[in-house]
Amino acid sequence: MVLTINVLIPRLSAVTVAVVTGTEGPPQTHIPLDRDAGLTGYDVSYVNATDLHSIDKSRLRRRPRETRST
């Protein structure tokens, strides 16, 4: 999950990201995200706030959005 705010990304050479996992951890460090967040690998995903990284923007890939039927 990219943590750098969108307006800054074009001006920076690197962005800050957090690891997303399907493994529940301590509630102080693992923030739950349900499927409404657009993550579909698990029923509930968790952002691990202790596993942050700065990566070069060239490593980012745009993931196609899934279309939902209503």
PDB file of N, CA, C, O and CB in Angstrom:
ATOM      1  N   MET A   1       0.848  -1.152   0.000  1.00  0.00           N
ATOM      2  CA  MET A   1       0.000   0.000   0.000  1.00  0.00           C
ATOM      3  C   MET A   1       0.901   1.223   0.000  1.00  0.00           C
ATOM      4  O   MET A   1       1.805   1.332   0.828  1.00  0.00           O
ATOM      5  CB  MET A   1      -0.969  -0.007   1.209  1.00  0.00           C
ATOM      6  N   VAL A   2       0.655   2.153  -0.936  1.00  0.00           N
ATOM      7  CA  VAL A   2       1.437   3.381  -1.010  1.00  0.00           C
ATOM      8  C   VAL A   2       0.915   4.362   0.035  1.00  0.00           C
ATOM      9  O   VAL A   2      -0.283   4.639   0.102  1.00  0.00           O
ATOM     10  CB  VAL A   2       1.372   4.001  -2.438  1.00  0.00           C
ATOM     11  N   LEU A   3       1.832   4.882   0.849  1.00  0.00           N
ATOM     12  CA  LEU A   3       1.466   5.820   1.902  1.00  0.00           C
ATOM     13  C   LEU A   3       1.730   7.269   1.518  1.00  0.00           C
ATOM     14  O   LEU A   3       1.151   8.176   2.117  1.00  0.00           O
ATOM     15  CB  LEU A   3       2.215   5.489   3.161  1.00  0.00           C
ATOM     16  N   THR A   4       2.586   7.506   0.540  1.00  0.00           N
ATOM     17  CA  THR A   4       2.887   8.866   0.091  1.00  0.00           C
ATOM     18  C   THR A   4       1.629   9.459  -0.544  1.00  0.00           C
ATOM     19  O   THR A   4       0.947   8.788  -1.318  1.00  0.00           O
ATOM     20  CB  THR A   4       4.086   8.876  -0.922  1.00  0.00           C
ATOM     21  N   ILE A   5       1.326  10.708  -0.219  1.00  0.00           N
ATOM     22  CA  ILE A   5       0.107  11.312  -0.751  1.00  0.00           C
ATOM     23  C   ILE A   5       0.259  11.566  -2.253  1.00  0.00           C
ATOM     24  O   ILE A   5       1.336  11.927  -2.728  1.00  0.00           O
ATOM     25  CB  ILE A   5      -0.217  12.629  -0.008  1.00  0.00           C
ATOM     26  N   ASN A   6      -0.834  11.374  -2.985  1.00  0.00           N
ATOM     27  CA  ASN A   6      -0.833  11.428  -4.441  1.00  0.00           C
ATOM     28  C   ASN A   6      -0.240  12.717  -5.000  1.00  0.00           C
ATOM     29  O   ASN A   6       0.493  12.671  -5.989  1.00  0.00           O
ATOM     30  CB  ASN A   6      -2.228  11.264  -4.947  1.00  0.00           C
ATOM     31  N   VAL A   7      -0.538  13.864  -4.394  1.00  0.00           N
ATOM     32  CA  VAL A   7      -0.077  15.137  -4.935  1.00  0.00           C
ATOM     33  C   VAL A   7       1.451  15.243  -4.920  1.00  0.00           C
ATOM     34  O   VAL A   7       2.020  15.976  -5.728  1.00  0.00           O
ATOM     35  CB  VAL A   7      -0.686  16.289  -4.145  1.00  0.00           C
ATOM     36  N   LEU A   8       2.114  14.535  -4.029  1.00  0.00           N
ATOM     37  CA  LEU A   8       3.577  14.596  -3.949  1.00  0.00           C
ATOM     38  C   LEU A   8       4.288  13.594  -4.854  1.00  0.00           C
ATOM     39  O   LEU A   8       5.451  13.807  -5.198  1.00  0.00           O
ATOM     40  CB  LEU A   8       4.009  14.367  -2.535  1.00  0.00           C
ATOM     41  N   ILE A   9       3.635  12.528  -5.241  1.00  0.00           N
ATOM     42  CA  ILE A   9       4.286  11.449  -5.980  1.00  0.00           C
ATOM     43  C   ILE A   9       5.002  11.951  -7.245  1.00  0.00           C
ATOM     44  O   ILE A   9       6.134  11.530  -7.482  1.00  0.00           O
ATOM     45  CB  ILE A   9       3.258  10.394  -6.356  1.00  0.00           C
ATOM     46  N   PRO A  10       4.408  12.822  -8.065  1.00  0.00           N
ATOM     47  CA  PRO A  10       5.131  13.265  -9.266  1.00  0.00           C
ATOM     48  C   PRO A  10       6.431  14.016  -8.960  1.00  0.00           C
ATOM     49  O   PRO A  10       7.325  14.052  -9.806  1.00  0.00           O
ATOM     50  CB  PRO A  10       4.235  14.150 -10.093  1.00  0.00           C
ATOM     51  N   ARG A  11       6.552  14.597  -7.809  1.00  0.00           N
ATOM     52  CA  ARG A  11       7.729  15.404  -7.451  1.00  0.00           C
ATOM     53  C   ARG A  11       8.838  14.595  -6.793  1.00  0.00           C
ATOM     54  O   ARG A  11       9.950  15.097  -6.631  1.00  0.00           O
ATOM     55  CB  ARG A  11       7.321  16.519  -6.527  1.00  0.00           C
ATOM     56  N   LEU A  12       8.563  13.373  -6.417  1.00  0.00           N
ATOM     57  CA  LEU A  12       9.510  12.563  -5.659  1.00  0.00           C
ATOM     58  C   LEU A  12      10.099  11.450  -6.520  1.00  0.00           C
ATOM     59  O   LEU A  12       9.479  11.015  -7.491  1.00  0.00           O
ATOM     60  CB  LEU A  12       8.831  11.969  -4.425  1.00  0.00           C
ATOM     61  N   SER A  13      11.294  10.992  -6.165  1.00  0.00           N
ATOM     62  CA  SER A  13      11.888   9.858  -6.871  1.00  0.00           C
ATOM     63  C   SER A  13      11.527   8.533  -6.206  1.00  0.00           C
ATOM     64  O   SER A  13      11.655   7.471  -6.816  1.00  0.00           O
ATOM     65  CB  SER A  13      13.405  10.012  -6.933  1.00  0.00           C
ATOM     66  N   ALA A  14      11.074   8.601  -4.946  1.00  0.00           N
ATOM     67  CA  ALA A  14      10.711   7.394  -4.206  1.00  0.00           C
ATOM     68  C   ALA A  14       9.432   7.659  -3.416  1.00  0.00           C
ATOM     69  O   ALA A  14       9.086   8.805  -3.132  1.00  0.00           O
ATOM     70  CB  ALA A  14      11.866   6.951  -3.256  1.00  0.00           C
ATOM     71  N   VAL A  15       8.744   6.585  -3.071  1.00  0.00           N
ATOM     72  CA  VAL A  15       7.524   6.685  -2.273  1.00  0.00           C
ATOM     73  C   VAL A  15       7.645   5.749  -1.074  1.00  0.00           C
ATOM     74  O   VAL A  15       8.455   4.823  -1.071  1.00  0.00           O
ATOM     75  CB  VAL A  15       6.261   6.338  -3.126  1.00  0.00           C
ATOM     76  N   THR A  16       6.830   6.007  -0.064  1.00  0.00           N
ATOM     77  CA  THR A  16       6.801   5.148   1.116  1.00  0.00           C
ATOM     78  C   THR A  16       5.644   4.173   0.978  1.00  0.00           C
ATOM     79  O   THR A  16       4.522   4.562   0.654  1.00  0.00           O
ATOM     80  CB  THR A  16       6.670   5.986   2.424  1.00  0.00           C
ATOM     81  N   VAL A  17       5.928   2.915   1.224  1.00  0.00           N
ATOM     82  CA  VAL A  17       4.907   1.870   1.128  1.00  0.00           C
ATOM     83  C   VAL A  17       4.875   1.070   2.421  1.00  0.00           C
ATOM     84  O   VAL A  17       5.851   1.029   3.169  1.00  0.00           O
ATOM     85  CB  VAL A  17       5.176   0.938  -0.082  1.00  0.00           C
ATOM     86  N   ALA A  18       3.740   0.439   2.670  1.00  0.00           N
ATOM     87  CA  ALA A  18       3.582  -0.463   3.813  1.00  0.00           C
ATOM     88  C   ALA A  18       3.214  -1.843   3.283  1.00  0.00           C
ATOM     89  O   ALA A  18       2.505  -1.972   2.285  1.00  0.00           O
ATOM     90  CB  ALA A  18       2.493   0.065   4.816  1.00  0.00           C
ATOM     91  N   VAL A  19       3.700  -2.856   3.959  1.00  0.00           N
ATOM     92  CA  VAL A  19       3.397  -4.232   3.584  1.00  0.00           C
ATOM     93  C   VAL A  19       1.956  -4.552   3.967  1.00  0.00           C
ATOM     94  O   VAL A  19       1.502  -4.212   5.060  1.00  0.00           O
ATOM     95  CB  VAL A  19       4.381  -5.223   4.261  1.00  0.00           C
ATOM     96  N   VAL A  20       1.237  -5.218   3.043  1.00  0.00           N
ATOM     97  CA  VAL A  20      -0.123  -5.684   3.303  1.00  0.00           C
ATOM     98  C   VAL A  20      -0.072  -7.202   3.385  1.00  0.00           C
ATOM     99  O   VAL A  20       0.532  -7.859   2.536  1.00  0.00           O
ATOM    100  CB  VAL A  20      -1.130  -5.202   2.190  1.00  0.00           C
ATOM    101  N   THR A  21      -0.704  -7.749   4.402  1.00  0.00           N
ATOM    102  CA  THR A  21      -0.674  -9.189   4.643  1.00  0.00           C
ATOM    103  C   THR A  21      -2.074  -9.704   4.962  1.00  0.00           C
ATOM    104  O   THR A  21      -2.974  -8.928   5.281  1.00  0.00           O
ATOM    105  CB  THR A  21       0.295  -9.526   5.790  1.00  0.00           C
ATOM    106  N   GLY A  22      -2.241 -10.981   4.876  1.00  0.00           N
ATOM    107  CA  GLY A  22      -3.498 -11.606   5.266  1.00  0.00           C
ATOM    108  C   GLY A  22      -3.440 -12.162   6.672  1.00  0.00           C
ATOM    109  O   GLY A  22      -4.405 -12.755   7.156  1.00  0.00           O
ATOM    110  N   THR A  23      -2.311 -11.972   7.326  1.00  0.00           N
ATOM    111  CA  THR A  23      -2.110 -12.495   8.675  1.00  0.00           C
ATOM    112  C   THR A  23      -2.395 -11.423   9.710  1.00  0.00           C
ATOM    113  O   THR A  23      -1.784 -10.354   9.703  1.00  0.00           O
ATOM    114  CB  THR A  23      -0.683 -13.026   8.843  1.00  0.00           C
ATOM    115  N   GLU A  24      -3.325 -11.719  10.591  1.00  0.00           N
ATOM    116  CA  GLU A  24      -3.651 -10.780  11.662  1.00  0.00           C
ATOM    117  C   GLU A  24      -2.499 -10.700  12.640  1.00  0.00           C
ATOM    118  O   GLU A  24      -1.930 -11.719  13.031  1.00  0.00           O
ATOM    119  CB  GLU A  24      -4.944 -11.194  12.386  1.00  0.00           C
ATOM    120  N   GLY A  25      -2.160  -9.490  13.032  1.00  0.00           N
ATOM    121  CA  GLY A  25      -1.099  -9.286  14.010  1.00  0.00           C
ATOM    122  C   GLY A  25      -1.637  -8.478  15.168  1.00  0.00           C
ATOM    123  O   GLY A  25      -2.850  -8.343  15.327  1.00  0.00           O
ATOM    124  N   PRO A  26      -0.751  -7.945  15.969  1.00  0.00           N
ATOM    125  CA  PRO A  26      -1.208  -7.135  17.105  1.00  0.00           C
ATOM    126  C   PRO A  26      -2.026  -5.937  16.609  1.00  0.00           C
ATOM    127  O   PRO A  26      -1.641  -5.297  15.630  1.00  0.00           O
ATOM    128  CB  PRO A  26       0.002  -6.649  17.950  1.00  0.00           C
ATOM    129  N   PRO A  27      -3.135  -5.629  17.259  1.00  0.00           N
ATOM    130  CA  PRO A  27      -3.979  -4.525  16.797  1.00  0.00           C
ATOM    131  C   PRO A  27      -3.281  -3.169  16.841  1.00  0.00           C
ATOM    132  O   PRO A  27      -3.713  -2.229  16.174  1.00  0.00           O
ATOM    133  CB  PRO A  27      -5.231  -4.465  17.626  1.00  0.00           C
ATOM    134  N   GLN A  28      -2.221  -3.061  17.611  1.00  0.00           N
ATOM    135  CA  GLN A  28      -1.478  -1.792  17.674  1.00  0.00           C
ATOM    136  C   GLN A  28      -0.666  -1.556  16.405  1.00  0.00           C
ATOM    137  O   GLN A  28      -0.336  -0.413  16.091  1.00  0.00           O
ATOM    138  CB  GLN A  28      -0.549  -1.777  18.894  1.00  0.00           C
ATOM    139  N   THR A  29      -0.338  -2.618  15.671  1.00  0.00           N
ATOM    140  CA  THR A  29       0.529  -2.485  14.494  1.00  0.00           C
ATOM    141  C   THR A  29      -0.093  -2.969  13.191  1.00  0.00           C
ATOM    142  O   THR A  29       0.412  -2.633  12.120  1.00  0.00           O
ATOM    143  CB  THR A  29       1.791  -3.235  14.726  1.00  0.00           C
ATOM    144  N   HIS A  30      -1.160  -3.736  13.244  1.00  0.00           N
ATOM    145  CA  HIS A  30      -1.786  -4.300  12.045  1.00  0.00           C
ATOM    146  C   HIS A  30      -3.186  -3.706  11.879  1.00  0.00           C
ATOM    147  O   HIS A  30      -4.102  -4.021  12.638  1.00  0.00           O
ATOM    148  CB  HIS A  30      -1.854  -5.859  12.131  1.00  0.00           C
ATOM    149  N   ILE A  31      -3.333  -2.845  10.875  1.00  0.00           N
ATOM    150  CA  ILE A  31      -4.601  -2.144  10.645  1.00  0.00           C
ATOM    151  C   ILE A  31      -5.442  -2.965   9.673  1.00  0.00           C
ATOM    152  O   ILE A  31      -5.006  -3.221   8.551  1.00  0.00           O
ATOM    153  CB  ILE A  31      -4.359  -0.696  10.091  1.00  0.00           C
ATOM    154  N   PRO A  32      -6.647  -3.384  10.084  1.00  0.00           N
ATOM    155  CA  PRO A  32      -7.474  -4.222   9.208  1.00  0.00           C
ATOM    156  C   PRO A  32      -8.086  -3.414   8.063  1.00  0.00           C
ATOM    157  O   PRO A  32      -8.493  -2.265   8.236  1.00  0.00           O
ATOM    158  CB  PRO A  32      -8.585  -4.895  10.018  1.00  0.00           C
ATOM    159  N   LEU A  33      -8.138  -4.046   6.891  1.00  0.00           N
ATOM    160  CA  LEU A  33      -8.800  -3.491   5.710  1.00  0.00           C
ATOM    161  C   LEU A  33      -9.718  -4.564   5.159  1.00  0.00           C
ATOM    162  O   LEU A  33      -9.281  -5.691   4.925  1.00  0.00           O
ATOM    163  CB  LEU A  33      -7.762  -3.015   4.626  1.00  0.00           C
ATOM    164  N   ASP A  34     -10.979  -4.234   4.950  1.00  0.00           N
ATOM    165  CA  ASP A  34     -11.877  -5.226   4.375  1.00  0.00           C
ATOM    166  C   ASP A  34     -11.884  -5.091   2.854  1.00  0.00           C
ATOM    167  O   ASP A  34     -11.143  -4.279   2.300  1.00  0.00           O
ATOM    168  CB  ASP A  34     -13.308  -5.068   4.945  1.00  0.00           C
ATOM    169  N   ARG A  35     -12.702  -5.869   2.189  1.00  0.00           N
ATOM    170  CA  ARG A  35     -12.735  -5.880   0.723  1.00  0.00           C
ATOM    171  C   ARG A  35     -13.147  -4.535   0.127  1.00  0.00           C
ATOM    172  O   ARG A  35     -12.862  -4.272  -1.041  1.00  0.00           O
ATOM    173  CB  ARG A  35     -13.683  -6.953   0.240  1.00  0.00           C
ATOM    174  N   ASP A  36     -13.811  -3.683   0.903  1.00  0.00           N
ATOM    175  CA  ASP A  36     -14.183  -2.354   0.412  1.00  0.00           C
ATOM    176  C   ASP A  36     -12.957  -1.500   0.097  1.00  0.00           C
ATOM    177  O   ASP A  36     -13.069  -0.510  -0.626  1.00  0.00           O
ATOM    178  CB  ASP A  36     -15.057  -1.643   1.438  1.00  0.00           C
ATOM    179  N   ALA A  37     -11.799  -1.864   0.622  1.00  0.00           N
ATOM    180  CA  ALA A  37     -10.557  -1.139   0.337  1.00  0.00           C
ATOM    181  C   ALA A  37      -9.990  -1.514  -1.030  1.00  0.00           C
ATOM    182  O   ALA A  37      -8.981  -0.955  -1.459  1.00  0.00           O
ATOM    183  CB  ALA A  37      -9.517  -1.419   1.425  1.00  0.00           C
ATOM    184  N   GLY A  38     -10.636  -2.459  -1.716  1.00  0.00           N
ATOM    185  CA  GLY A  38     -10.189  -2.864  -3.041  1.00  0.00           C
ATOM    186  C   GLY A  38      -9.195  -4.014  -3.033  1.00  0.00           C
ATOM    187  O   GLY A  38      -8.674  -4.388  -4.084  1.00  0.00           O
ATOM    188  N   LEU A  39      -8.927  -4.574  -1.870  1.00  0.00           N
ATOM    189  CA  LEU A  39      -8.021  -5.717  -1.766  1.00  0.00           C
ATOM    190  C   LEU A  39      -8.847  -6.989  -1.755  1.00  0.00           C
ATOM    191  O   LEU A  39      -9.766  -7.124  -0.948  1.00  0.00           O
ATOM    192  CB  LEU A  39      -7.130  -5.623  -0.492  1.00  0.00           C
ATOM    193  N   THR A  40      -8.534  -7.916  -2.635  1.00  0.00           N
ATOM    194  CA  THR A  40      -9.387  -9.096  -2.784  1.00  0.00           C
ATOM    195  C   THR A  40      -8.685 -10.418  -2.474  1.00  0.00           C
ATOM    196  O   THR A  40      -9.286 -11.482  -2.627  1.00  0.00           O
ATOM    197  CB  THR A  40      -9.924  -9.146  -4.177  1.00  0.00           C
ATOM    198  N   GLY A  41      -7.437 -10.369  -2.045  1.00  0.00           N
ATOM    199  CA  GLY A  41      -6.701 -11.604  -1.773  1.00  0.00           C
ATOM    200  C   GLY A  41      -7.188 -12.347  -0.547  1.00  0.00           C
ATOM    201  O   GLY A  41      -7.077 -13.570  -0.463  1.00  0.00           O
ATOM    202  N   TYR A  42      -7.728 -11.601   0.406  1.00  0.00           N
ATOM    203  CA  TYR A  42      -8.197 -12.174   1.669  1.00  0.00           C
ATOM    204  C   TYR A  42      -9.526 -11.521   2.028  1.00  0.00           C
ATOM    205  O   TYR A  42      -9.840 -10.436   1.538  1.00  0.00           O
ATOM    206  CB  TYR A  42      -7.143 -11.971   2.814  1.00  0.00           C
ATOM    207  N   ASP A  43     -10.307 -12.178   2.883  1.00  0.00           N
ATOM    208  CA  ASP A  43     -11.534 -11.542   3.373  1.00  0.00           C
ATOM    209  C   ASP A  43     -11.193 -10.273   4.137  1.00  0.00           C
ATOM    210  O   ASP A  43     -11.874  -9.257   3.997  1.00  0.00           O
ATOM    211  CB  ASP A  43     -12.336 -12.510   4.271  1.00  0.00           C
ATOM    212  N   VAL A  44     -10.135 -10.329   4.949  1.00  0.00           N
ATOM    213  CA  VAL A  44      -9.625  -9.158   5.666  1.00  0.00           C
ATOM    214  C   VAL A  44      -8.120  -9.127   5.440  1.00  0.00           C
ATOM    215  O   VAL A  44      -7.434 -10.126   5.656  1.00  0.00           O
ATOM    216  CB  VAL A  44      -9.983  -9.205   7.214  1.00  0.00           C
ATOM    217  N   SER A  45      -7.610  -7.984   5.007  1.00  0.00           N
ATOM    218  CA  SER A  45      -6.172  -7.773   4.869  1.00  0.00           C
ATOM    219  C   SER A  45      -5.719  -6.847   5.990  1.00  0.00           C
ATOM    220  O   SER A  45      -6.528  -6.159   6.611  1.00  0.00           O
ATOM    221  CB  SER A  45      -5.812  -7.179   3.463  1.00  0.00           C
ATOM    222  N   TYR A  46      -4.423  -6.840   6.235  1.00  0.00           N
ATOM    223  CA  TYR A  46      -3.877  -6.017   7.311  1.00  0.00           C
ATOM    224  C   TYR A  46      -2.679  -5.239   6.794  1.00  0.00           C
ATOM    225  O   TYR A  46      -1.791  -5.806   6.156  1.00  0.00           O
ATOM    226  CB  TYR A  46      -3.480  -6.885   8.530  1.00  0.00           C
ATOM    227  N   VAL A  47      -2.653  -3.943   7.068  1.00  0.00           N
ATOM    228  CA  VAL A  47      -1.480  -3.122   6.789  1.00  0.00           C
ATOM    229  C   VAL A  47      -0.573  -3.246   8.005  1.00  0.00           C
ATOM    230  O   VAL A  47      -0.981  -2.946   9.127  1.00  0.00           O
ATOM    231  CB  VAL A  47      -1.867  -1.610   6.493  1.00  0.00           C
ATOM    232  N   ASN A  48       0.645  -3.684   7.778  1.00  0.00           N
ATOM    233  CA  ASN A  48       1.604  -3.834   8.864  1.00  0.00           C
ATOM    234  C   ASN A  48       2.357  -2.512   9.015  1.00  0.00           C
ATOM    235  O   ASN A  48       3.252  -2.211   8.226  1.00  0.00           O
ATOM    236  CB  ASN A  48       2.593  -5.026   8.594  1.00  0.00           C
ATOM    237  N   ALA A  49       1.997  -1.733  10.018  1.00  0.00           N
ATOM    238  CA  ALA A  49       2.562  -0.399  10.217  1.00  0.00           C
ATOM    239  C   ALA A  49       4.007  -0.442  10.699  1.00  0.00           C
ATOM    240  O   ALA A  49       4.647   0.605  10.791  1.00  0.00           O
ATOM    241  CB  ALA A  49       1.723   0.373  11.206  1.00  0.00           C
ATOM    242  N   THR A  50       4.535  -1.616  11.007  1.00  0.00           N
ATOM    243  CA  THR A  50       5.937  -1.716  11.414  1.00  0.00           C
ATOM    244  C   THR A  50       6.839  -2.112  10.257  1.00  0.00           C
ATOM    245  O   THR A  50       8.056  -2.197  10.422  1.00  0.00           O
ATOM    246  CB  THR A  50       6.086  -2.718  12.543  1.00  0.00           C
ATOM    247  N   ASP A  51       6.257  -2.357   9.083  1.00  0.00           N
ATOM    248  CA  ASP A  51       7.033  -2.813   7.926  1.00  0.00           C
ATOM    249  C   ASP A  51       6.893  -1.800   6.796  1.00  0.00           C
ATOM    250  O   ASP A  51       6.231  -2.064   5.793  1.00  0.00           O
ATOM    251  CB  ASP A  51       6.567  -4.226   7.458  1.00  0.00           C
ATOM    252  N   LEU A  52       7.530  -0.624   6.972  1.00  0.00           N
ATOM    253  CA  LEU A  52       7.467   0.468   6.007  1.00  0.00           C
ATOM    254  C   LEU A  52       8.765   0.512   5.206  1.00  0.00           C
ATOM    255  O   LEU A  52       9.843   0.222   5.726  1.00  0.00           O
ATOM    256  CB  LEU A  52       7.213   1.823   6.720  1.00  0.00           C
ATOM    257  N   HIS A  53       8.640   0.882   3.919  1.00  0.00           N
ATOM    258  CA  HIS A  53       9.808   0.926   3.038  1.00  0.00           C
ATOM    259  C   HIS A  53       9.697   2.120   2.106  1.00  0.00           C
ATOM    260  O   HIS A  53       8.597   2.512   1.718  1.00  0.00           O
ATOM    261  CB  HIS A  53       9.944  -0.387   2.227  1.00  0.00           C
ATOM    262  N   SER A  54      10.838   2.697   1.748  1.00  0.00           N
ATOM    263  CA  SER A  54      10.889   3.679   0.670  1.00  0.00           C
ATOM    264  C   SER A  54      11.380   2.946  -0.561  1.00  0.00           C
ATOM    265  O   SER A  54      12.419   2.287  -0.529  1.00  0.00           O
ATOM    266  CB  SER A  54      11.817   4.905   1.027  1.00  0.00           C
ATOM    267  N   ILE A  55      10.629   3.063  -1.648  1.00  0.00           N
ATOM    268  CA  ILE A  55      11.020   2.385  -2.878  1.00  0.00           C
ATOM    269  C   ILE A  55      11.010   3.382  -4.030  1.00  0.00           C
ATOM    270  O   ILE A  55      10.269   4.365  -4.008  1.00  0.00           O
ATOM    271  CB  ILE A  55      10.078   1.191  -3.178  1.00  0.00           C
ATOM    272  N   ASP A  56      11.840   3.121  -5.035  1.00  0.00           N
ATOM    273  CA  ASP A  56      11.888   3.947  -6.219  1.00  0.00           C
ATOM    274  C   ASP A  56      10.561   3.832  -6.970  1.00  0.00           C
ATOM    275  O   ASP A  56       9.990   2.746  -7.074  1.00  0.00           O
ATOM    276  CB  ASP A  56      13.073   3.541  -7.121  1.00  0.00           C
ATOM    277  N   LYS A  57      10.081   4.949  -7.488  1.00  0.00           N
ATOM    278  CA  LYS A  57       8.789   4.942  -8.196  1.00  0.00           C
ATOM    279  C   LYS A  57       8.783   3.990  -9.386  1.00  0.00           C
ATOM    280  O   LYS A  57       7.721   3.500  -9.771  1.00  0.00           O
ATOM    281  CB  LYS A  57       8.446   6.345  -8.671  1.00  0.00           C
ATOM    282  N   SER A  58       9.940   3.721  -9.972  1.00  0.00           N
ATOM    283  CA  SER A  58       9.994   2.820 -11.130  1.00  0.00           C
ATOM    284  C   SER A  58       9.557   1.399 -10.769  1.00  0.00           C
ATOM    285  O   SER A  58       9.222   0.613 -11.655  1.00  0.00           O
ATOM    286  CB  SER A  58      11.409   2.793 -11.708  1.00  0.00           C
ATOM    287  N   ARG A  59       9.557   1.068  -9.491  1.00  0.00           N
ATOM    288  CA  ARG A  59       9.119  -0.263  -9.055  1.00  0.00           C
ATOM    289  C   ARG A  59       7.612  -0.380  -8.923  1.00  0.00           C
ATOM    290  O   ARG A  59       7.093  -1.481  -8.738  1.00  0.00           O
ATOM    291  CB  ARG A  59       9.757  -0.607  -7.740  1.00  0.00           C
ATOM    292  N   LEU A  60       6.893   0.746  -9.016  1.00  0.00           N
ATOM    293  CA  LEU A  60       5.435   0.721  -8.896  1.00  0.00           C
ATOM    294  C   LEU A  60       4.801   0.261 -10.193  1.00  0.00           C
ATOM    295  O   LEU A  60       5.292   0.563 -11.281  1.00  0.00           O
ATOM    296  CB  LEU A  60       4.900   2.102  -8.508  1.00  0.00           C
ATOM    297  N   ARG A  61       3.729  -0.456 -10.071  1.00  0.00           N
ATOM    298  CA  ARG A  61       2.927  -0.892 -11.219  1.00  0.00           C
ATOM    299  C   ARG A  61       1.480  -0.538 -10.922  1.00  0.00           C
ATOM    300  O   ARG A  61       1.006  -0.707  -9.799  1.00  0.00           O
ATOM    301  CB  ARG A  61       3.093  -2.439 -11.497  1.00  0.00           C
ATOM    302  N   ARG A  62       0.785  -0.047 -11.931  1.00  0.00           N
ATOM    303  CA  ARG A  62      -0.633   0.255 -11.756  1.00  0.00           C
ATOM    304  C   ARG A  62      -1.416  -1.037 -11.883  1.00  0.00           C
ATOM    305  O   ARG A  62      -1.280  -1.772 -12.861  1.00  0.00           O
ATOM    306  CB  ARG A  62      -1.125   1.310 -12.792  1.00  0.00           C
ATOM    307  N   ARG A  63      -2.225  -1.297 -10.894  1.00  0.00           N
ATOM    308  CA  ARG A  63      -3.068  -2.489 -10.910  1.00  0.00           C
ATOM    309  C   ARG A  63      -4.416  -2.111 -11.500  1.00  0.00           C
ATOM    310  O   ARG A  63      -5.016  -1.123 -11.077  1.00  0.00           O
ATOM    311  CB  ARG A  63      -3.233  -3.094  -9.478  1.00  0.00           C
ATOM    312  N   PRO A  64      -4.910  -2.884 -12.479  1.00  0.00           N
ATOM    313  CA  PRO A  64      -6.213  -2.570 -13.053  1.00  0.00           C
ATOM    314  C   PRO A  64      -7.316  -2.649 -11.997  1.00  0.00           C
ATOM    315  O   PRO A  64      -7.320  -3.547 -11.155  1.00  0.00           O
ATOM    316  CB  PRO A  64      -6.523  -3.519 -14.213  1.00  0.00           C
ATOM    317  N   ARG A  65      -8.229  -1.716 -12.054  1.00  0.00           N
ATOM    318  CA  ARG A  65      -9.362  -1.751 -11.108  1.00  0.00           C
ATOM    319  C   ARG A  65     -10.334  -2.831 -11.515  1.00  0.00           C
ATOM    320  O   ARG A  65     -10.603  -3.051 -12.696  1.00  0.00           O
ATOM    321  CB  ARG A  65     -10.082  -0.384 -11.044  1.00  0.00           C
ATOM    322  N   GLU A  66     -10.848  -3.493 -10.512  1.00  0.00           N
ATOM    323  CA  GLU A  66     -11.872  -4.506 -10.769  1.00  0.00           C
ATOM    324  C   GLU A  66     -13.222  -3.806 -10.877  1.00  0.00           C
ATOM    325  O   GLU A  66     -13.492  -2.828 -10.181  1.00  0.00           O
ATOM    326  CB  GLU A  66     -11.894  -5.598  -9.641  1.00  0.00           C
ATOM    327  N   THR A  67     -14.045  -4.319 -11.749  1.00  0.00           N
ATOM    328  CA  THR A  67     -15.397  -3.757 -11.850  1.00  0.00           C
ATOM    329  C   THR A  67     -16.328  -4.606 -11.016  1.00  0.00           C
ATOM    330  O   THR A  67     -16.278  -5.836 -11.033  1.00  0.00           O
ATOM    331  CB  THR A  67     -15.884  -3.689 -13.333  1.00  0.00           C
ATOM    332  N   ARG A  68     -17.175  -3.913 -10.290  1.00  0.00           N
ATOM    333  CA  ARG A  68     -18.142  -4.611  -9.433  1.00  0.00           C
ATOM    334  C   ARG A  68     -19.515  -4.562 -10.086  1.00  0.00           C
ATOM    335  O   ARG A  68     -19.927  -3.538 -10.631  1.00  0.00           O
ATOM    336  CB  ARG A  68     -18.190  -3.981  -8.008  1.00  0.00           C
ATOM    337  N   SER A  69     -20.199  -5.669 -10.019  1.00  0.00           N
ATOM    338  CA  SER A  69     -21.582  -5.664 -10.501  1.00  0.00           C
ATOM    339  C   SER A  69     -22.499  -5.352  -9.329  1.00  0.00           C
ATOM    340  O   SER A  69     -22.293  -5.840  -8.218  1.00  0.00           O
ATOM    341  CB  SER A  69     -21.964  -7.033 -11.159  1.00  0.00           C
ATOM    342  N   THR A  70     -23.512  -4.534  -9.588  1.00  0.00           N
ATOM    343  CA  THR A  70     -24.432  -4.163  -8.499  1.00  0.00           C
ATOM    344  C   THR A  70     -25.782  -4.772  -8.694  1.00  0.00           C
ATOM    345  O   THR A  70     -26.676  -4.565  -7.874  1.00  0.00           O
ATOM    346  CB  THR A  70     -24.568  -2.663  -8.394  1.00  0.00           C
TER     347      THR A  70
END
